[in-house]
Amino acid sequence: MSETIEIPERSGTAFKLAKGDVLVVIDPKGQQVSDLLAFNASDLGEVISSGRTFDYAERIYLTTGDRLFSNRSNVMLTIVDDSVGRHDFLLTPCSYDTFRLCYENEPPHRGCFGNLAAALEPYGVEPDHIPSAFNCFMNVPVDGETGKLQVLPPLSKAGDRIAFRAEIDLIVGLTACSAKDSNGGSFKPIHYRIERP
Amino acid sequence: MSETIEIPERSGTAFKLAKGDVLVVIDPKGQQVSDLLAFNASDLGEVISSGRTFDYAERIYLTTGDRLFSNRSNVMLTIVDDSVGRHDFLLTPCSYDTFRLCYENEPPHRGCFGNLAAALEPYGVEPDHIPSAFNCFMNVPVDGETGKLQVLPPLSKAGDRIAFRAEIDLIVGLTACSAKDSNGGSFKPIHYRIERP
């Protein structure tokens, strides 16, 4: 059986996924967000791309059956399970500057961006090459008329999950999100496990 | 007076903008799209970011007064004039793969991506570092309920324009879009001029 690993609140990690592995991301307490990045393990210039994915899916909300494309138009991950049905791929990971600009009354935190940059550094990923993440469980409704977006508490309940199958060998970054607006005002861990068929 | 320059249909160009310069992008015939990229002229690792911009604007549709942020959360361009009010920042430039996957009955074209990569190469920009572009005049309505997006003909009429002030020294890439869906089924040029106050 695969081991379930905890990402403590406001932190992040990185690991390898082999082609065919299934990554299950679990929200153990409910209403928490987990930012996911994926790079081609054999060529870090290839990375998930929200723009390519939206273009091919013709949709900004993604769920079971949808594929996450790279900047080179290759499929990197396929969503194979999803008990929530609402995630975000519009926004970049929260960062020191997000806190500086959007949370003026709190001491800035390095955020998911800083956590991802630190976790991915040993694999050779440069911070400037971190794109918009696939933000598991993040609830960002968009008003189709005005384009206005909101960051609302996730729809996930304790134990909800989303699972991705790796379509190539990947380096993955994954966080337990650091921003209050994303998670309904409380910081919580994220769990994940890797299932190797 | 500043000179008006034509970008021929299905092509692209690149040029420097100095801080304070105003770039005016004009749709001379109506219903044409122009993909815009901007890199920090003194450090190509810094580039416009749809994700940061959406986060700070709290909106996916941008117009006069809105600012385009970089991946490092700095303001690169401010929209100072806009006679259309509908542009896209969701989608990546059309590419060989876009044509291969979305226009199966036509010979693939290198698209705005290939045109931007070629035009920016002399400045040292690598193709893998081309992010989602700010797609002037591109009309991509999103259904707020389902997240479904459509690529519809632009709302721009002949002579319509959008203008950007450079907030730092920039390398800019700009195209006359190559994809039929973006421009109502016909390929047309784009005009631009640089106003130096």
Interface residues (C-beta under 8 A of the other chain):
Chain A: G45 E46 V47 S49 S50 G51 R52 F54 D55 Y56 E58 R59 I60 Y61 L62 N71 R72 S73 L90 L91 T92 S95 D97 T98 L101 C102 E126 D128 H129 I130 P131 S132 P141 V142 D143 G144 E145 T146 G147 K148 L149 Q150
Chain B: G45 E46 V47 S49 S50 G51 R52 F54 D55 Y56 E58 R59 I60 Y61 L62 N71 R72 S73 L90 L91 T92 S95 D97 T98 L101 C102 E126 D128 H129 I130 P131 S132 P141 V142 D143 G144 E145 T146 G147 K148 L149 Q150
